[in-house]
Amino acid sequence: MASLPAIANNSDIRFLGKLLGDVIRAYGGERLFEATETIRKASVERHRDASEGKPGDDRAVDLSLEKLSLDETLDFVRGFMLFSMLANLAEDRQGIAAEDGADLASAIAQLESEGIDRAQIRTLLDHALIAPVLTAHPTEVRRKSMIDHRNRIAELMALRDLGRDTTPDGDSVDDAILRQIALLWQTRVLRRDRLYVTDEVDTALSYLRDVFLPALPALYQRWDRALGERTPSFLRPGSWIGGDRDGNPYVTADSLRTALSKASEAVLGYYCEAVHALGAELSISTEHAPADAAVQALADASGDNAASRSDEPYRRALSGIYARLAATHETLTGKPSPRPGRLTGAPYASPADFRADLVTLAHGLGSALKSGGALGRLIRAVETFGFHLATLDLRQNSAVHERVVAELLHVAGVEGDYLSLDEDTRVALLRRELANARPLTSRFAAYTDETAGELAIVQAAADAHAAYGPACITNYIVSMAQSVSDLLEVNLLLKEVGLYRPGGTGSHQSNTLMGAETPTAAIMAVPLFETIGDLEAAPGVMTAWFALPEIATISTARGHQEVMIGYSDSNKDGGYLTSTWQLSKASTALKPVFAAAGVGMQLFHGRGGAVGRGGGSAFRAIRAQPPGTVQGRIRITEQGEVIAAKYGTRDAAMTNLEAIASATLLASLEPERLSNADNASFSAAMDTLSATAFHSYRDLVYGTEGFRTFFRQMTPIAEIAGLKIGSRPASRTKSDRIEDLRAIPWVFSWAQARVMLPGWYGVGRAIADFEDKALLKDMAQGWPLFASALANLEMVLAKSDIGIAERYAGLVEDDTLREIFTTIRDGWHQTHDGLLQVTGQSRLLEKHPALDASIRLRLPYIEPLNLLQIELIKRRRAGEDDPRIGEGILLSINAIATALRNSG
């Protein structure tokens, strides 16, 4: 094998690494520093020898590790974890995450070069929606305190870039960075208690308040300049946190109310501060500029009669606006505004009313002042965030809805055994109930806790609509949706609180009572198709859904219908390649269904951080979507470590949000690049590849006797359950079946053991068995879908280590079961060789030097952590009960996840 190129030097890594070494020496002692350096140098040297083709001593690192005491082991693991965290920071600053062309100006230029003019772009943006949706899926192993210190270091490094020697507070910049690293060293890494829903709400809120609120208005100003006119507010954040009940018994109506209230308090507090600052800025006097009549009217109505401001209509108008905003704050949050004022005002009925007053001020300003600036950014913020900050989705499993609806129908005397009905009978019954204004629930009836809880949720949603406006909750995700009845059941629950209203499909009496001539749904029922079978059935379900006249009326009036497609469970069900292809095929097959219904298609991509859960470049993934399936509207889940990496700072957020926006624009408007002949031959090839990969994967995971035991003994799945990183249980049931295990711990466990199996297994067999290798090379060069899939696969293979994985296989107690690893090892080599053959490379990541350097920089720091983790797991499973062993395992899990960057 050819020697690997030297890893490019990054001055930030050297600088931060030296400071970390100084901190370890100062706070851990000389012995710990020397031991850490010995292990580090040995591991780096071994990897350097391996990269140059020299034989290495596999025991070199092990012998050094054996000299560590348990206390030293804990400190050593923390040190290596902190180096990985600082290396991540240094690389992010170097711009490795940014991709060529991933900005709106470049996207517009590219489209114009392909004959798409700005009028067409503007038309698309007028009805576009791009929404990163924050979820609480537990893949972030780091405590928020650690992330906060990391972000502070990033801010200080930015000052250093500017040539500043001191901070605004007068501290030396380098000393301040050293202090932050010292604080990191002395900050507890592991959570002592499990996270509660309120903790997850607070964490998400910190990103929305501190990053999204200031970043998005600034980003829109950049986009206005790129487009040459004011851009519609098409990018708006969303959240699941506090509304996602699927498998999480701790999400209740109370947690929903808490999430909404805290979000509203945050955004209203931001507006109050912004209006107060505008009052200081807009000191325009009528002695120098005549006041616009509308502005003067706002000033006169404000109640601000201070003589000192008698000639300053903008300040007087802002006094009145602030008084109304403060009243809104108190009405919606129950708390006084951040700066209580002496004036009183009526609360704003809606964000639109607040925006209208701000626009009045903007229109009154002179040409140099009326656009942009602080007032322009505030207007943009109100358009984007309303009084709710982020649109909150509801989510629940279809099985729960079935049970709840069955109980409601039974208690109401409508149907005694709903669960026994076939699909057609269920649909007919649900449609009759939806056309009837008569409620099913009664305050005199007693319901089970499950039913009472679900009814409380929809009532809380109705209350939220009344308080914050309809934009606060717009979607209700139905997990494991497999039929039309699964969606109608949601509408039935929403009808109980007035969020679904019958129309002309019912009697005249029902129309009169509900006050609607046509049916309406204030919240959209959204199917989530997750498994391979569900994805294949999706077009049929949606065809039947649109065939219902009342649904067609609602969908047409809304203009779009959302469908969510799940990456995680489809991967766990069918493997990486089949999941990728079935997601694409389902999207393509849905396109004519929506076109026939005359309804816009909005796909919601349930992506995770790891490749096995849809991870990888969002920019490439969106551009690789099938032609005609994006249509300017896309929502994407963001979770765990991905949130911190992409949205931890304002600059990072702006870079990543712009990448999503530009990719969506390109995917929506770019001409089809494949000819019909290529599209047909490529699709046929993928069908063949997918079928082979699917059977290979299923044979291993679900067809190999004893595989579940092998998996649970080889990987730290049991130990991962001890990480307190989320409020939701790791498994759907108490069963140890892989089918019942959630996708996150499934992917997480294979990553820790350096196998990364969900991101590659089966692909090698598919490539080996496919005869026309030249066609595969053409696909890799000319088909974005296949190219993106291979790029993600290549990253996973580069982060895996079959030598280390074999040591984890040694944890399997039964010799016969341990032989399963031989199949995995052979599959890895087959996939590795097949990938290089198709991509025309001599080694992994040969064509991606930045990513190659990033991964190889970390490998010497990950390997000792893996070896320590294996040894500690052996000791714990052998019965040693020293608490430091358990803590060491959890620390090593944290450190490896930090170094790999995409844990789950």
HELIX and SHEET records of a PDB file:
HELIX    1   1 SER A   11  GLY A   28  1                                  18    
HELIX    2   2 GLU A   30  SER A   51  1                                  22    
HELIX    3   3 ARG A   59  LEU A   65  1                                   7    
HELIX    4   4 LEU A   70  GLN A   94  1                                  25    
HELIX    5   5 LEU A  104  SER A  113  1                                  10    
HELIX    6   6 ARG A  118  ASP A  126  1                                   9    
HELIX    7   7 LYS A  144  ASP A  161  1                                  18    
HELIX    8   8 VAL A  173  GLN A  186  1                                  14    
HELIX    9   9 VAL A  197  TYR A  207  1                                  11    
HELIX   10  10 LEU A  208  PHE A  212  3                                   5    
HELIX   11  11 LEU A  213  LEU A  227  1                                  15    
HELIX   12  12 ALA A  253  GLU A  281  1                                  29    
HELIX   13  13 ALA A  293  ALA A  301  1                                   9    
HELIX   14  14 ALA A  307  ARG A  309  5                                   3    
HELIX   15  15 PRO A  313  THR A  333  1                                  21    
HELIX   16  16 PRO A  351  GLY A  364  1                                  14    
HELIX   17  17 GLY A  373  PHE A  385  1                                  13    
HELIX   18  18 SER A  398  VAL A  411  1                                  14    
HELIX   19  19 TYR A  418  SER A  420  5                                   3    
HELIX   20  20 GLU A  423  LEU A  434  1                                  12    
HELIX   21  21 ASP A  449  TYR A  468  1                                  20    
HELIX   22  22 PRO A  470  CYS A  472  5                                   3    
HELIX   23  23 VAL A  484  LYS A  495  1                                  12    
HELIX   24  24 HIS A  508  MET A  514  1                                   7    
HELIX   25  25 ILE A  532  PHE A  546  1                                  15    
HELIX   26  26 PRO A  549  ARG A  558  1                                  10    
HELIX   27  27 SER A  568  GLY A  574  1                                   7    
HELIX   28  28 TYR A  576  ALA A  597  1                                  22    
HELIX   29  29 VAL A  611  ARG A  613  5                                   3    
HELIX   30  30 ALA A  618  ARG A  623  1                                   6    
HELIX   31  31 GLY A  640  TYR A  647  1                                   8    
HELIX   32  32 ARG A  650  LEU A  669  1                                  20    
HELIX   33  33 ASN A  676  VAL A  701  1                                  26    
HELIX   34  34 PHE A  707  MET A  714  1                                   8    
HELIX   35  35 ILE A  717  ILE A  720  1                                   4    
HELIX   36  36 ILE A  738  ASP A  740  5                                   3    
HELIX   37  37 ALA A  743  GLN A  752  1                                  10    
HELIX   38  38 LEU A  757  GLY A  759  5                                   3    
HELIX   39  39 VAL A  763  ASP A  769  1                                   7    
HELIX   40  40 LYS A  773  GLY A  782  1                                  10    
HELIX   41  41 PRO A  784  LYS A  799  1                                  16    
HELIX   42  42 ILE A  802  ALA A  809  1                                   8    
HELIX   43  43 ASP A  815  ARG A  818  1                                   4    
HELIX   44  44 ILE A  820  THR A  839  1                                  20    
HELIX   45  45 PRO A  849  ARG A  877  1                                  29    
HELIX   46  46 PRO A  883  LEU A  900  1                                  18    
SHEET    1   A 9 THR A 391  LEU A 392  0                                        
SHEET    2   A 9 GLY A 238  SER A 239  1                                        
SHEET    3   A 9 LEU A 129  THR A 135  1                                        
SHEET    4   A 9 ARG A 633  GLN A 639  1                                        
SHEET    5   A 9 GLY A 600  GLY A 606  1                                        
SHEET    6   A 9 HIS A 560  GLY A 566  1                                        
SHEET    7   A 9 MET A 524  PHE A 529  1                                        
SHEET    8   A 9 ASN A 475  SER A 479  1                                        
SHEET    9   A 9 LEU A 394  ASN A 397  1                                        
SHEET    1   B 2 TYR A 500  ARG A 501  0                                        
SHEET    2   B 2 THR A 520  ALA A 521 -1                                        
END                                                                             
